[in-house]
Amino acid sequence: MELENLTKRYAGSAVPAVDDVTMEIKAGETVVFVGPSGGGKTTLLKMINRLIEPTSGRIRIGGEDVTDMDPVKLRRGIGYAIQSSGLFPHMTVAQNIALVPRMTGWSTSRTKARVEEMLDLVGLDPGEFRDRYPRQLSGGQQQRVGVARALAADPPVLLMDEPFGAVDPITRDHLQDELIRLQHELHKTIVFVTHDFDEAIKIGDRIVVLRERSQIAQFDTPEAILTNPADDFVSGFVGAGAALKRLNLTRVRDVEIRAYPTVTVDDPLQRIFDLLQVSGTNEILLLDQRRRPYKWLRRGDLMRARGSLARAGTLVHDTVTRDATLRDALEAVLTDNAGRVAVTGRRGEYIGVVDMETLMNSVHELLEADRLEALEHQHELAEQHSRRTHEEQEGAGGTGTGGTGAAP
């Protein structure tokens, strides 16, 4: 995708909302726009599918100039997901997802199959959710359906305007993980708007830090922006604790996921007690009938169970997926205050455990890498200063000799 000298001026405004923006977005990458409120991020995004018409400039997608294309046809070929999902309340989940495929002439059978496929892709059971209405869904479920609808016609480009901004932090983390997982499978070109720099670091292959009027302050990888911000404006977005923010660049799948003793709610109490005795740990993880983490059980819990697990143990409140960041995992471990967090798959099924020792080792490695990088940067600056001083001295000596024109 190429944006060339893209500008938007509104009547009566002395300055443009978007001023002469040029950038190239590679096929299959996720690019995140981040910048101050009112800076033109959403205006820039909406010009891509011409919900807002550019005043001037060109837009090319796959090499094709879409600036003069029929805007309705253009929008049907671009997925669009917004905050609060934007689902039609009088339509069922299936009808919402099927909307664009039907508009573009898909057959009934093909559309129905696509609805099933999309619900499964975003982790919602088609049998359970296809006939529900949006009001019967949680905020996170609505956002998942919104993403499914945006992807239903298999568009090459997906535009996302703060799609997770209206949900609670835990749900937002899970939705971000789901988007990362989907992108691994689908390889869409995604343009994502957010005001949350941590979110930008987590999901973006590259980040565009925008000033007022969507002027580009820096367009680079998350690593480059964290370690080498272009100026004070970009540094302000990075904020303090850049090393810890880099925990958003490493996924749970990149570190050791350990096995942990597990039992299910269908296992006899004696088997659970025996496993605790031989496991060498002080607790085990109880899984429900779908093998999802349910409770942490300790030896004392079993002594008090008296033949029933109904009141025994501590409910599992936080889990992370393999696509979660180490920062997500660290927050979950610290919140639980027990030194570990369960890792789950796309259906919530148990995979393993990440513990505090693994996470702290990763933090120490990042801090050490930052320390070495800072030392290297200081060394480079010292060498540059030394070269400049040497050149200035040589220049001054050469000028003096040339000026006399004769031996002393």
N, C-alpha and C positions, 0 to 999 in steps of 0.2 A: 504494500500500500504506500502511495506517495502523496503527500500534501505539499503543494507548491504555491508559495506566496498567498496562503489562505488568509482572507481578511473579512471581518464582519463589522459593518458600521450601522448603528441604529439612528433613525431620524431624530434630530434634536440633541444628539450627544456630541460633545466636542471632540471626544477621543474614541477610537474604535474599541469594541469589546474584545476582538481578536485582531492582532495587528501583524500581518505579513509573516505567517508561520509556515516554515518549510521543514519537513522531516520525512524520513523513509522508515517504514516499519516492515520487517522481514516476514515472509510467509511462515506461519506456524509458531510465532513467538507471542508472548504476553508482554505488552507494553502498558505501563501504568502512568497516568497523568496525576501528579500531585502538586498542590500549590495552595495559596491563600484563598479564603472564601471570596467570591466575587471576582476572581482573577480570570475567568473565562474558560475554565476546564470543561464544564458541561456544554457551553456554547460550541467549543471546538469539537467535542465529541459528536454533538448533534448535527454539525455540518457534514460529517462523514456520510451519514445516511440521509442528509438533506431534510431532516426535521426542521432545521434552520438553514435557510438558503444563504450561501456565501455571497458577500457583496462583490468579491473578486477572488481570483486564484483558481487553481485546478485540483481535482481529486482523481487519482488513478488507483484502481484496484485490479490486480493481476494484469497490469499494463493497459487496461481499458479506461479511457477517460469517462467518468460517470457524471461529470458536472452537468452535462446536457441531456442525460438519460431521463426517461420518465421516472419521477421520484417514487411513485407507488411501486413500480416494478423493481426499482433499486432496493427499497426497504424490504420487499419480500425475499430478497436474496441476502439480507444481512440480519443476523440475530440481534435482538435488543432486550436487555434485562435491566430493570430499574429498581430503585429502592421501594420497599413495600410490595414487591412482586408485580403489581399492576394487573392482577388477574380480574377477569370479568366475573362479578359476584353471582350473576344469574346463570352462569354456565358451570357445568361439572368440571372436574379436573381433566377428564378425557376430552371434553369439548374445548377447553382452553388450549390444551396441547395441540389439538387437531386443527386449530384455526387456520394457520398459515398453509399447511399442506393442502387443506381443502380449497383455500383461495387460489392456490397454484395448480389446481386440477388433478390432485392425486385421487386415485380410486378409493372407494370405501374400505376395501380389504387392506390395501397398502397403508392407508391412514390408520386403521385400527391396529395393525401390526406395529406401526411406528410409535403409537401411543404406548403400547405395552413395552416396547424396547426402551423408550425414553424414561418411563417410570422406573424400570429396572436399573437403568444407567445412573439415575440420581439417588438410588437406594430406597425407593418407595415400592412396596408390594402392589402390583397392579390390581390384584383382586380386592385388596383392602381400600385402595385410594381412588380408583378410576371414576367411581360414581359419587364421590363426595363433592360437596361445594366448598369454595374457599373459606367460608366462615367456619367450617368444621375442621379446619387445619390449624396447627400451630404456626407461629411466625416463621420458624425455620422450614417447616414443610411447605408453606406457601412459596418461600424463596426457591426451594428445590423445584417446585412445579414451574415457577417463572423461568428458571434456567432450562428446564425440559422444553417449555414452549419455545424459548429462543433458539433451541437447537433442533427443533422438530423437523424443519425442512432441510436439514443438513447444510446450513450456510457455511461458506468458507471463512466469513468474518463474524465475530461476536463483539458487540459493543455493550459495556456494562457500566451503568452510571450509579455509583455507590450502592450496589445491589444488596450489601449486607449491613448497611448503616442503621437499619431500624430494628435490629434484633439484639438480644442480650449478648454479652461478651463470650460466653461459653458456646452458644449456638453459632456465633460469628466465626469462632475458631474452627468449628466442625464444618461449616459451609466453605470456609477458605480451603480446608483440607480436601473437601469434596471437589472443589474447582480444580485444585492442583492434580488430583487423581484423574479427573475427566480430561484435563489437558494432556496428560501422559498418554491417554488412550486415543484422543481425537485429533490432536495437533492443529487446532484452529488458530487463526490469527485473532488475538483478543486485545481489545483496547479497553482499559479499565480505569475509571475515574474514582479517586478516593481523596479524602482529606487526612487520612491516617497514614503517616509515613511508615509505621511498623507493618501495616497491611501491605503497603507498596513493596517493602523489602521482602516480605514473605512470599508474595505470589508473582512478582514481576521478574521476567528475564532481563528487561531493561526498564529504567525509570526515567520519566521526563519531569524534571522539577521546573515548574512554570512560575514566572513572575506575573505581575499585572499585565493584562491584555494578552495573556498566553505567550509572552516572550520566554524563550527557552533559556533557563539559567544553566542547566546541565542535563545531558541526555546520555546515560551511561548505565553500566551494570550496577546492581546493588552493592557489590563488593567495592567497585571503584568509587562510588559516591560516599560510602562509609569511610573508606580509608583515605580518599583524596578529594574532598569536596571542592568544587570549583572556586567558591568565594564565600564571604560571610553570610550571604543570603541562603546558600545551600547548607552551610554549617548550622544555621538556625533550624532548618528542618531536621537535620541529623540529630541535633541536640546532644545532651550528655550521654555517656555510657555507650559509645560506639562499639566497643568490644562486645558488650552484652547484646547489643542489637544484632550483631553478627550471628548470634544464636538462631536468628530467624532465617539464616542462609543454610543451615544444616538440618536435615530431616531425621526423624526417628529411624527410618530405614537405613540411614548411613552409620548408625552405631549398633552396639551389641544389644540385641533383644534376648533376654534370658528366659529360659524355661522356669516354670514355677509349679509347685505341687497344686493340682486342681482336683476337685470332685464335683459332682453334679447333685442337684436337689433330689434326684432319684436314687442316689447311693444310700445304702444302710448307714445308720449312725455309727455302728461299730467299725465299718470300713473307713469312715472319715477319721475316727479316733485313731485307728491303727496307722493310717497314713501319716498323721501328725507325729506319731511316736517315732516313725522310721525316717521321716523326711529330713531331719536335721534342721528344720526351720521352726520358728515359733508360731507360724500361721500358714494357712492354706487358703486358696481362692475357691469359693463356691460359685459354680456356674449354673445358670438357669437351664430350662429344657431346650433352649436354642443355643446353648453353649455361650451365652453372653455373661460377662462378669456380673455377679449379683451381690455377694458378700465376702468380706474378709473374715475368716474364722481363726480364732486363737484357742489355745488349749483351755483357758479358763472359760471361754464361751461354751465349749462342749460339756464341761462339767456342770454348767448351769442349764444346759438345753433340756435335760431330763426327757430324752426320747423324742424331742422335736426341735427343728431348726427355725421355727417360725420367729422366735424372739432372740435367737442367738446371732452373734456376730455384728459386724458393722457394714451397712450398705455401701456399695461402691458408688460414689458420687461422680468422680472424674475418671475418664479414660481418654486415651489419645489414639489416633490412627498412625499408620506407618508414614503417611504424608504430613503429619503434624511436624512442627519445628521443635528444635530442642528447647526453645524458649517456652513453647506451650507445655512441653513435658516437665520442664523445671517448675513452672507455675503450678501445675497439677500436683507435683510431688510436694512442694512447699505448702500448698493448701491442705493437702491430706495429712501432712505432718507425720508420715510413717515411712518415708524413705523410698517409696516405689509408686509406680503407676502402671495400670494394665494397658496393654496395646491391643487394639481391636481391628478387625477387617471391615469391609464395606457394609456388611450386614450386622455389625456389632459383635461378631463372634470373637472369642478370645484367641490371641496369637501368642502373647508372651508378656514380659514385664521389662520396663526400663527402670533402673534404680539410681539413687542419688550419686553413687560412686562413679557410674558411667557418665552422668551429666557433669559432675564436677571435673572429671578428667578432661572433658571436652572444653569446659570453660577455661581451665588452666592452659590448655593447648592454644586457645584463641588469644588469651592474654599474652602468652609467650611469643606468639607470632606477631602480635601488635608491638611488643617491646622490641623485637628484632627488626621489624620494619621501621620503627621510629629511629633506632640507632643507625640503620642503613641510610635513612633520609638525612639524618644529621651529618653523616659522613659525606654524602653527596653534596650537601650545602657547603661543608667545609672545603671540599675539593674545588667547587665552583668559585668560592671566595678566594682560594689560594691562586687559582688560574687567573682570575681577574686582576688580582694584586700584581702578579708576575707580569702580565701583559701591560698593565699601566706603568710599571717600573721600566720595562723594556722600551715602551713608547716614549717615556720621559727621557731616558738615556739617549735614545736615537735622535730625538729632536735637539738635545743639547749638543751632541757631537756634530750633527749636520749644520747647526747654526754657526759654529766657529769657522768651519771650512779650512782649518789649518791645525798642524800639530802644536802642542804647547811649547 
